[in-house]
């Protein structure tokens, strides 16, 4: 995926770059920010800093897994959904103190 190639070194964290990538192609990508990175299936894989998720080769690989996981969950729904739709739903669960439900869903694709 080579997220660093986008060339915005000042904004070299996953949240910003993946938001940009998702904005440009919402049919195929989703956001990986600090909040969803706190979900156990992601947290155990990612290299994180206290306030952000840096872009590293390993984190880019994990981002690919995250997009695939959200795509897989989207394909199970009875309605047409994109990876970003699933990501937003998981984000909502985390926001509303239901991370355990989000983790259970995510673990079903791991």
C-alpha positions as CSV (number, residue, x, y, z in Angstrom):
1,X,0.0,0.0,0.0
2,X,2.9,2.3,0.6
3,X,1.1,5.0,2.6
4,X,4.3,7.0,3.0
5,X,4.4,7.5,-0.8
6,X,1.5,9.9,-0.5
7,X,4.2,12.3,0.5
8,X,2.6,14.3,3.3
9,X,5.4,13.8,5.8
10,X,4.0,16.5,8.2
11,X,0.9,14.3,8.5
12,X,2.7,11.0,8.8
13,X,0.2,9.2,11.0
14,X,-2.2,6.5,10.1
15,X,-5.3,8.4,11.0
16,X,-4.7,11.3,8.6
17,X,-3.4,9.3,5.7
18,X,-6.1,6.6,5.9
19,X,-8.8,9.3,6.2
20,X,-7.4,10.8,3.0
21,X,-7.1,7.5,1.3
22,X,-10.7,6.6,2.3
23,X,-12.0,10.0,1.1
24,X,-10.4,9.3,-2.3
25,X,-11.6,5.7,-2.6
26,X,-14.4,5.0,-0.1
27,X,-15.4,1.8,-1.9
28,X,-12.2,0.1,-1.1
29,X,-10.7,1.6,2.1
30,X,-11.5,2.6,5.6
31,X,-9.9,4.7,8.4
32,X,-7.5,3.4,11.0
33,X,-7.3,5.9,13.9
34,X,-6.3,5.8,17.5
35,X,-9.8,4.9,18.7
36,X,-10.3,1.8,16.5
37,X,-6.6,0.9,17.0
38,X,-7.5,0.4,20.7
39,X,-9.6,-2.7,19.8
40,X,-7.7,-5.8,21.0
41,X,-7.4,-7.5,17.6
42,X,-5.7,-4.3,16.2
43,X,-3.9,-3.2,19.4
44,X,-2.0,-6.5,19.7
45,X,-0.8,-6.2,16.1
46,X,0.0,-2.5,15.7
47,X,3.0,-0.5,16.9
48,X,1.4,2.5,18.5
49,X,2.6,5.7,20.1
50,X,0.7,7.2,23.0
51,X,-1.2,9.8,20.9
52,X,-1.1,8.3,17.4
53,X,-0.4,5.2,15.2
54,X,2.7,5.9,13.1
55,X,3.2,4.7,9.6
56,X,5.6,1.8,9.5
57,X,6.0,-1.2,7.2
58,X,4.4,-3.4,9.8
59,X,1.5,-1.0,10.4
60,X,0.9,-0.7,6.7
61,X,0.6,-4.5,6.6
62,X,-1.8,-4.4,9.5
63,X,-3.8,-1.7,7.8
64,X,-4.2,-4.1,4.9
65,X,-5.5,-6.7,7.3
66,X,-7.9,-4.1,8.8
67,X,-9.3,-3.2,5.4
68,X,-9.7,-6.8,4.5
69,X,-11.4,-7.5,7.9
70,X,-13.9,-4.6,7.3
71,X,-14.5,-5.8,3.8
72,X,-15.2,-9.3,5.0
73,X,-17.6,-8.1,7.6
74,X,-19.3,-5.9,5.0
75,X,-19.8,-8.8,2.7
76,X,-21.7,-10.7,5.4
77,X,-24.4,-8.0,5.7
78,X,-27.7,-8.3,4.0
79,X,-27.4,-4.8,2.6
80,X,-24.6,-3.3,0.4
81,X,-21.9,-2.0,2.6
82,X,-18.3,-0.8,2.1
83,X,-15.3,-1.3,4.4
84,X,-15.7,2.3,5.6
85,X,-19.3,1.6,6.6
86,X,-18.2,-1.3,8.8
87,X,-15.3,0.8,10.2
88,X,-17.8,3.6,11.1
89,X,-20.0,1.1,12.9
90,X,-17.1,-0.4,14.9
91,X,-16.0,3.2,15.7
92,X,-19.5,3.9,17.0
93,X,-19.4,0.8,19.2
94,X,-16.1,1.9,20.7
95,X,-17.5,5.5,21.2
96,X,-20.5,4.1,23.1
97,X,-18.5,1.8,25.4
98,X,-19.3,-1.4,23.5
99,X,-15.8,-2.2,22.4
100,X,-16.4,-5.8,23.5
101,X,-19.0,-6.2,20.8
102,X,-16.7,-4.6,18.2
103,X,-13.9,-7.0,19.2
104,X,-16.2,-10.0,19.0
105,X,-17.1,-9.0,15.4
106,X,-13.5,-8.4,14.5
107,X,-12.4,-11.7,16.1
108,X,-14.9,-13.5,13.8
109,X,-12.7,-12.6,10.8
110,X,-9.3,-13.2,12.4
